[in-house]
Amino acid sequence: MAKELARDLISAGVHFGHSANRWNPKMGPYIFGKRGQIHIIDVRKTLAGLVIAKKLLSDVVSSGKDVVFVGTKRQAQKAVEESAVKCGMHYVSDRWLGGTLTNFRTIRSRVARLDELEVMQQAGTLESQSKKQASRLKRELRKIKGNMEGIRKMSRLPGAVVVVDGKKEYLALREAMKLGITTIGLIDTDCDPDCVDVVIPANDDSIRAVGLILNELAEAVAQGKSMAPGIKEAALKPRRVRSRRTVLARADKGGNAPAEEEGGSTEPAADELSEPKEQSTSDQTPQPEMKEEH
């Protein structure tokens, strides 16, 4: 399976990096060599990073957290949307709004505004407005929907962020790093590998190569979602059952009473409750002795 994947990645051009005069020296361990003025990425390092990323995403999703795919460059937009929809996760393919993670409450308010505008459009309220007001509301609807369509169902902060081209998506990586969110990045030879937690060295300008890698990551996310119910059931603690203890003594009698059988009622009987009253009345007024009749 790994050989077939490596063959497909090489045929997609995943090993072609940027020109040698644009490289980042920190990417040296991930470069196999140089052909002409083009750096060649080591495909073995690409496969190793892909395996680590798949294991990490599977663990994150199985723990109940979400994943956000980010790719706003033209070569990655379609692949990001298809992979996120395939595994049922969130994505940003048009523009990363500043504060999407660090100012999440405001982002949620804008999503609520999007829902409000869509309800108005379905009910025909926009058409009843004046021409200028209707045009303004429709433009606002298009703008919010284009920026937040992929994250409108994200009700909490994600557990991991997957980016294509860490140099372009530096805002998303900074916000994730500030909040301590795990980051996975497709990094080319002109990027800084220290900006992400898991590096997948690859040609981020190849549409086919990006699609193959994101498809593998989406399959790992789907596998993690299938593992989540079993892990949650195993994590549930067994119900605590209170044991019934035998009564060793009674508070309404002076001495110790014999222990009752297990599972029996611990409440005193009605005749036992009436005994102290009968004794107290007999102490106050003497009564004549009565013979027992056989």
DAMOJO-V390889 format. One record per residue. N is the residue number from 0. RES is the residue in one letter. PHI is phi as a letter, one per 30 degrees, with the letter a starting at -180 (none if undefined). PSI is psi in whole degrees, 0 to 359 (none if undefined). Layout:
n=N res=RES phi=PHI psi=PSI
n=N res=RES phi=PHI psi=PSI
//
This chain:
n=0 res=M phi=none psi=318
n=1 res=A phi=d psi=324
n=2 res=K phi=d psi=319
n=3 res=E phi=d psi=319
n=4 res=L phi=d psi=318
n=5 res=A phi=d psi=322
n=6 res=R phi=d psi=319
n=7 res=D phi=d psi=321
n=8 res=L phi=d psi=320
n=9 res=I phi=d psi=320
n=10 res=S phi=d psi=336
n=11 res=A phi=d psi=353
n=12 res=G phi=i psi=31
n=13 res=V phi=d psi=342
n=14 res=H phi=d psi=356
n=15 res=F phi=d psi=122
n=16 res=G phi=c psi=196
n=17 res=H phi=d psi=178
n=18 res=S phi=d psi=155
n=19 res=A phi=d psi=332
n=20 res=N phi=d psi=356
n=21 res=R phi=c psi=7
n=22 res=W phi=d psi=156
n=23 res=N phi=c psi=124
n=24 res=P phi=e psi=336
n=25 res=K phi=d psi=344
n=26 res=M phi=d psi=8
n=27 res=G phi=e psi=317
n=28 res=P phi=d psi=342
n=29 res=Y phi=c psi=3
n=30 res=I phi=c psi=129
n=31 res=F phi=d psi=320
n=32 res=G phi=a psi=199
n=33 res=K phi=b psi=130
n=34 res=R phi=c psi=110
n=35 res=G phi=i psi=240
n=36 res=Q phi=c psi=19
n=37 res=I phi=c psi=130
n=38 res=H phi=d psi=144
n=39 res=I phi=c psi=125
n=40 res=I phi=d psi=141
n=41 res=D phi=d psi=114
n=42 res=V phi=d psi=333
n=43 res=R phi=d psi=321
n=44 res=K phi=d psi=327
n=45 res=T phi=d psi=315
n=46 res=L phi=d psi=321
n=47 res=A phi=d psi=316
n=48 res=G phi=d psi=325
n=49 res=L phi=d psi=321
n=50 res=V phi=d psi=317
n=51 res=I phi=d psi=318
n=52 res=A phi=d psi=321
n=53 res=K phi=d psi=318
n=54 res=K phi=d psi=319
n=55 res=L phi=d psi=316
n=56 res=L phi=d psi=321
n=57 res=S phi=d psi=320
n=58 res=D phi=d psi=320
n=59 res=V phi=d psi=314
n=60 res=V phi=d psi=323
n=61 res=S phi=d psi=339
n=62 res=S phi=d psi=359
n=63 res=G phi=j psi=8
n=64 res=K phi=c psi=166
n=65 res=D phi=c psi=170
n=66 res=V phi=b psi=142
n=67 res=V phi=c psi=126
n=68 res=F phi=c psi=128
n=69 res=V phi=b psi=123
n=70 res=G phi=a psi=98
n=71 res=T phi=c psi=355
n=72 res=K phi=d psi=154
n=73 res=R phi=d psi=325
n=74 res=Q phi=d psi=341
n=75 res=A phi=c psi=353
n=76 res=Q phi=d psi=309
n=77 res=K phi=d psi=317
n=78 res=A phi=d psi=322
n=79 res=V phi=d psi=314
n=80 res=E phi=d psi=314
n=81 res=E phi=d psi=319
n=82 res=S phi=d psi=319
n=83 res=A phi=d psi=318
n=84 res=V phi=d psi=324
n=85 res=K phi=d psi=320
n=86 res=C phi=c psi=2
n=87 res=G phi=i psi=35
n=88 res=M phi=c psi=186
n=89 res=H phi=c psi=159
n=90 res=Y phi=a psi=159
n=91 res=V phi=b psi=113
n=92 res=S phi=b psi=350
n=93 res=D phi=c psi=304
n=94 res=R phi=a psi=136
n=95 res=W phi=d psi=114
n=96 res=L phi=d psi=132
n=97 res=G phi=d psi=129
n=98 res=G phi=j psi=13
n=99 res=T phi=e psi=327
n=100 res=L phi=c psi=315
n=101 res=T phi=d psi=334
n=102 res=N phi=c psi=54
n=103 res=F phi=d psi=330
n=104 res=R phi=d psi=319
n=105 res=T phi=d psi=321
n=106 res=I phi=d psi=320
n=107 res=R phi=d psi=326
n=108 res=S phi=d psi=325
n=109 res=R phi=d psi=327
n=110 res=V phi=d psi=321
n=111 res=A phi=d psi=323
n=112 res=R phi=d psi=323
n=113 res=L phi=d psi=316
n=114 res=D phi=d psi=322
n=115 res=E phi=d psi=317
n=116 res=L phi=d psi=323
n=117 res=E phi=d psi=323
n=118 res=V phi=d psi=320
n=119 res=M phi=d psi=322
n=120 res=Q phi=d psi=319
n=121 res=Q phi=d psi=326
n=122 res=A phi=d psi=351
n=123 res=G phi=i psi=14
n=124 res=T phi=d psi=329
n=125 res=L phi=d psi=325
n=126 res=E phi=d psi=335
n=127 res=S phi=d psi=348
n=128 res=Q phi=d psi=170
n=129 res=S phi=d psi=162
n=130 res=K phi=d psi=319
n=131 res=K phi=d psi=316
n=132 res=Q phi=d psi=319
n=133 res=A phi=d psi=321
n=134 res=S phi=d psi=320
n=135 res=R phi=d psi=318
n=136 res=L phi=d psi=322
n=137 res=K phi=d psi=321
n=138 res=R phi=d psi=321
n=139 res=E phi=d psi=322
n=140 res=L phi=d psi=316
n=141 res=R phi=d psi=320
n=142 res=K phi=d psi=312
n=143 res=I phi=d psi=320
n=144 res=K phi=d psi=323
n=145 res=G phi=d psi=326
n=146 res=N phi=d psi=332
n=147 res=M phi=b psi=11
n=148 res=E phi=d psi=323
n=149 res=G phi=d psi=343
n=150 res=I phi=c psi=15
n=151 res=R phi=d psi=338
n=152 res=K phi=c psi=5
n=153 res=M phi=d psi=102
n=154 res=S phi=c psi=354
n=155 res=R phi=a psi=171
n=156 res=L phi=d psi=143
n=157 res=P phi=d psi=167
n=158 res=G phi=c psi=344
n=159 res=A phi=a psi=152
n=160 res=V phi=b psi=127
n=161 res=V phi=c psi=123
n=162 res=V phi=b psi=151
n=163 res=V phi=c psi=119
n=164 res=D phi=i psi=88
n=165 res=G phi=d psi=339
n=166 res=K phi=d psi=325
n=167 res=K phi=d psi=325
n=168 res=E phi=c psi=43
n=169 res=Y phi=d psi=331
n=170 res=L phi=d psi=315
n=171 res=A phi=d psi=320
n=172 res=L phi=d psi=323
n=173 res=R phi=d psi=317
n=174 res=E phi=d psi=318
n=175 res=A phi=d psi=320
n=176 res=M phi=d psi=323
n=177 res=K phi=d psi=326
n=178 res=L phi=c psi=359
n=179 res=G phi=i psi=28
n=180 res=I phi=d psi=138
n=181 res=T phi=d psi=137
n=182 res=T phi=b psi=140
n=183 res=I phi=b psi=133
n=184 res=G phi=b psi=140
n=185 res=L phi=d psi=109
n=186 res=I phi=c psi=129
n=187 res=D phi=c psi=179
n=188 res=T phi=d psi=351
n=189 res=D phi=c psi=7
n=190 res=C phi=c psi=167
n=191 res=D phi=c psi=115
n=192 res=P phi=d psi=346
n=193 res=D phi=d psi=351
n=194 res=C phi=d psi=353
n=195 res=V phi=b psi=160
n=196 res=D phi=d psi=321
n=197 res=V phi=b psi=122
n=198 res=V phi=c psi=129
n=199 res=I phi=c psi=93
n=200 res=P phi=d psi=123
n=201 res=A phi=a psi=165
n=202 res=N phi=d psi=104
n=203 res=D phi=d psi=3
n=204 res=D phi=c psi=354
n=205 res=S phi=c psi=117
n=206 res=I phi=d psi=317
n=207 res=R phi=d psi=318
n=208 res=A phi=d psi=317
n=209 res=V phi=d psi=320
n=210 res=G phi=d psi=320
n=211 res=L phi=d psi=315
n=212 res=I phi=d psi=315
n=213 res=L phi=d psi=327
n=214 res=N phi=d psi=320
n=215 res=E phi=d psi=320
n=216 res=L phi=d psi=323
n=217 res=A phi=d psi=323
n=218 res=E phi=d psi=323
n=219 res=A phi=d psi=322
n=220 res=V phi=d psi=317
n=221 res=A phi=d psi=322
n=222 res=Q phi=d psi=320
n=223 res=G phi=d psi=324
n=224 res=K phi=d psi=325
n=225 res=S phi=d psi=335
n=226 res=M phi=d psi=342
n=227 res=A phi=d psi=313
n=228 res=P phi=d psi=320
n=229 res=G phi=d psi=321
n=230 res=I phi=d psi=321
n=231 res=K phi=d psi=320
n=232 res=E phi=d psi=323
n=233 res=A phi=d psi=332
n=234 res=A phi=d psi=345
n=235 res=L phi=d psi=134
n=236 res=K phi=d psi=146
n=237 res=P phi=d psi=150
n=238 res=R phi=d psi=135
n=239 res=R phi=d psi=126
n=240 res=V phi=c psi=125
n=241 res=R phi=d psi=128
n=242 res=S phi=d psi=143
n=243 res=R phi=d psi=121
n=244 res=R phi=c psi=151
n=245 res=T phi=d psi=147
n=246 res=V phi=d psi=121
n=247 res=L phi=c psi=332
n=248 res=A phi=a psi=156
n=249 res=R phi=c psi=144
n=250 res=A phi=d psi=340
n=251 res=D phi=d psi=358
n=252 res=K phi=b psi=154
n=253 res=G phi=d psi=320
n=254 res=G phi=c psi=181
n=255 res=N phi=d psi=138
n=256 res=A phi=c psi=153
n=257 res=P phi=d psi=147
n=258 res=A phi=d psi=143
n=259 res=E phi=d psi=164
n=260 res=E phi=d psi=152
n=261 res=E phi=d psi=135
n=262 res=G phi=i psi=352
n=263 res=G phi=d psi=175
n=264 res=S phi=d psi=139
n=265 res=T phi=c psi=2
n=266 res=E phi=d psi=141
n=267 res=P phi=d psi=151
n=268 res=A phi=d psi=166
n=269 res=A phi=d psi=323
n=270 res=D phi=d psi=332
n=271 res=E phi=d psi=324
n=272 res=L phi=d psi=330
n=273 res=S phi=d psi=345
n=274 res=E phi=d psi=314
n=275 res=P phi=d psi=324
n=276 res=K phi=d psi=317
n=277 res=E phi=d psi=323
n=278 res=Q phi=d psi=321
n=279 res=S phi=d psi=321
n=280 res=T phi=d psi=327
n=281 res=S phi=d psi=333
n=282 res=D phi=d psi=327
n=283 res=Q phi=d psi=309
n=284 res=T phi=c psi=117
n=285 res=P phi=d psi=142
n=286 res=Q phi=c psi=150
n=287 res=P phi=d psi=148
n=288 res=E phi=d psi=143
n=289 res=M phi=b psi=136
n=290 res=K phi=d psi=142
n=291 res=E phi=d psi=136
n=292 res=E phi=c psi=130
n=293 res=H phi=c psi=none
//
